[in-house]
Amino acid sequence: MSIVAAIPHVVGVLGGGRMGAGIAHAFLVKGATVIVVERDAEAAAGAHARVSDAVAKSAARGTLGETSEEALARFSTSTDYESFIHCGLVVEAVPEDFELKVAALKAVEAHLSADAFLASNTSSLSVSDLASELHRPANFLGLHFFNPVPASTLIEVVLARQTSPDLAAAAKAWVEALGKTAVVVNDAPGFASSRLGVAIALEAMRMVEEGVASAEDIDAAMVLGYKHPTGPLKTTDIVGLDVRLGIAEYLHSTLGERFAPPQILRDKVARGELGRKSGKGFFDWKD
């Protein structure tokens, strides 16, 4: 496998939404050739626009190290899994649904060379369970990027029981080459980041539900008192209430009642109040 600055020479990303585009951008600006595969031509065009916009912003900040045109010459989108055939690494970034991820990962693996690596950007699902569905589980692990990817300095490297030691070491090198910090976690429900982040967020929701304080004041307590860059409720709005609900339901099923989703979260999702992406969550984002 060819290497550029300790990262694979050709990197694929399955799914070009906010997270997938951010992952693609992270590898692209460090010199890799990047291919994003989407479900249809419209989604692929959207992914191309998101990555192009992120590259332009990097150029404007002076952090690109080359022209936008030079970087984007190494970037392409496709609707065909065969586009992954030359990739040394593919990162899956589809929604948090186990069966969907299994189907996606199997489809990707079928088009990879025997020595290529495959990763999931899952934020909570068992990477060991995902690995068990693959033909080459030793070549698989979790790479949990954080939103927004360009600004985040953390990547959670999640090791499945089956992950080879060589891949574990390579993944840490990739993260460092991306200019980020790796936190290495053995596979467990919610890993480290989601488990702790969701626990705080769910308690903050219960406090709003019980009338302890407003969402604004609860978040201010964590930002000003504990130096969190963003409060747990605003973070939930940014992540998406539907995404947080899905993670909470999974953690509830695996870790017990302390992760039971509050009714206020279920009600907001049912009303379509999903956070920033819908214009309203615990805060109003329409302005």
QUIMOJO-V143611 format. One record per residue. N is the residue number from 1. BURIAL is b if it has 24 or more other ideal C-beta (glycine too) atoms within 12 Angstrom, else e. Layout:
# QUIMOJO-V143611
((N BURIAL) (N BURIAL))
This chain:
# QUIMOJO-V143611
((1 b) (2 e) (3 e) (4 b) (5 e) (6 b) (7 b) (8 b) (9 b) (10 b) (11 b) (12 b) (13 b) (14 b) (15 b) (16 b) (17 b) (18 b) (19 b) (20 b) (21 b) (22 b) (23 b) (24 b) (25 b) (26 b) (27 b) (28 b) (29 b) (30 b) (31 b) (32 b) (33 b) (34 b) (35 b) (36 b) (37 b) (38 b) (39 b) (40 e) (41 e) (42 e) (43 b) (44 b) (45 e) (46 e) (47 b) (48 b) (49 e) (50 b) (51 b) (52 b) (53 e) (54 b) (55 b) (56 e) (57 e) (58 b) (59 e) (60 e) (61 e) (62 e) (63 e) (64 b) (65 e) (66 e) (67 e) (68 b) (69 e) (70 e) (71 b) (72 b) (73 e) (74 b) (75 b) (76 b) (77 b) (78 b) (79 e) (80 e) (81 b) (82 e) (83 b) (84 b) (85 e) (86 b) (87 b) (88 b) (89 b) (90 b) (91 b) (92 b) (93 b) (94 b) (95 b) (96 b) (97 e) (98 b) (99 e) (100 e) (101 b) (102 b) (103 e) (104 b) (105 b) (106 b) (107 b) (108 b) (109 b) (110 e) (111 b) (112 b) (113 b) (114 e) (115 e) (116 b) (117 b) (118 b) (119 b) (120 b) (121 b) (122 b) (123 b) (124 b) (125 b) (126 b) (127 b) (128 b) (129 b) (130 b) (131 b) (132 e) (133 b) (134 b) (135 e) (136 b) (137 b) (138 b) (139 b) (140 b) (141 b) (142 b) (143 b) (144 b) (145 b) (146 b) (147 b) (148 b) (149 b) (150 b) (151 e) (152 b) (153 e) (154 b) (155 b) (156 b) (157 b) (158 b) (159 b) (160 b) (161 e) (162 b) (163 b) (164 e) (165 e) (166 e) (167 b) (168 b) (169 e) (170 b) (171 b) (172 b) (173 e) (174 b) (175 b) (176 e) (177 b) (178 b) (179 b) (180 b) (181 e) (182 b) (183 b) (184 b) (185 b) (186 e) (187 b) (188 b) (189 b) (190 b) (191 b) (192 b) (193 b) (194 b) (195 b) (196 b) (197 b) (198 b) (199 b) (200 b) (201 b) (202 b) (203 b) (204 b) (205 b) (206 b) (207 b) (208 b) (209 b) (210 e) (211 e) (212 e) (213 e) (214 e) (215 b) (216 e) (217 e) (218 b) (219 b) (220 e) (221 e) (222 b) (223 e) (224 e) (225 e) (226 e) (227 e) (228 e) (229 e) (230 b) (231 b) (232 b) (233 b) (234 b) (235 b) (236 b) (237 b) (238 b) (239 b) (240 b) (241 b) (242 b) (243 b) (244 b) (245 b) (246 b) (247 b) (248 b) (249 b) (250 b) (251 b) (252 b) (253 e) (254 b) (255 e) (256 e) (257 e) (258 e) (259 b) (260 e) (261 b) (262 b) (263 e) (264 b) (265 b) (266 e) (267 e) (268 b) (269 b) (270 e) (271 e) (272 e) (273 b) (274 b) (275 b) (276 b) (277 e) (278 e) (279 e) (280 e) (281 b) (282 b) (283 b) (284 e) (285 e) (286 e) (287 e))
